[in-house]
Amino acid sequence: MSTDFQQARIALGLRLRELRTEGGLTGRLLAARLGWTQSKVSKLETGRQTATHDDLRAWAEAVERPEVASELSARLRAFETQSRSWRRQLAAGHRPVQDRLTIEYELSSVARAWQNSMVPGLLQTADYARHIFEAYVGLHRSPRDVEDAVHARIRRQELLYRPGKRFHVLVWEAALRARICPPEVMAAQLDRLTGVMGISTLTLGVVPFESPLALPPANGFWVHDERLVIAEDWHAELWLDDADSIALYLRVWESLHRAAVHGPAAQQVIARCRRALDRP
């Protein structure tokens, strides 16, 4: 299942291969000229690895076409920050988006999450997820496939019980207090968070309101291993796999992690959020 980002990377790889073959070079010979492994050349040409701007300049020099370096860099800049508009993604409904995300979760051994506005999908109850999808269907005026989307999201939670997986999730206290569903649904959702704390693959941290923060608790994101960041905004979703962006989001996550509480302290924050549901 191909993403816009992958398609753009494949297109760049085809252009690189074209330049190599026009120059009469085999992959092995080009790799030798560049001082690279042949596998790197292959991965760049097949779109399995993202080139750096230095890689592209070196490639252009090695095939004796230095004038195309600017063209190649322009292609790379066009998808370094890949913005996938929700309007385009949701044209067929929410279920296909959930299925694409599940693929990334399945590929990941270690996933780190930050969520400042709602409970992360991996930990949502079906009722809570239903209210979230209903809200976004209304916002984006997308096809109403709420039940299919809920089922896809809940099935993804089976990964929590798969050996070898590690999920490190951080949630701001605001996400546990936001009245985006009826109180009884939120109460069950908070109970679910307390219940999942014993799962061996999961580490759940809560950043309390009173915790000092080194950075503003901005938009939610997932970091999959150290290969991909998926961040959300109102209009679009960003898929980033360049090393600088991944390093940046990991620094943000570590900063928020230092502000979080875990174990019994996190349970206390969840408990006070649950008690607040009983207040008018």
Secondary structure as UniProt FT lines:
FT   HELIX           4..22
FT   TURN            23..24
FT   HELIX           27..34
FT   HELIX           38..46
FT   HELIX           53..62
FT   TURN            63..64
FT   HELIX           66..68
FT   HELIX           69..80
FT   STRAND          82..85
FT   HELIX           86..89
FT   HELIX           90..92
FT   HELIX           94..107
FT   STRAND          110..115
FT   HELIX           121..123
FT   HELIX           126..140
FT   HELIX           146..156
FT   HELIX           157..161
FT   TURN            163..164
FT   STRAND          166..172
FT   HELIX           173..177
FT   HELIX           183..196
FT   TURN            197..198
FT   TURN            200..201
FT   STRAND          202..207
FT   TURN            209..210
FT   STRAND          221..224
FT   TURN            225..227
FT   STRAND          228..232
FT   STRAND          236..240
FT   HELIX           243..259
FT   HELIX           263..276
FT   TURN            277..278
//
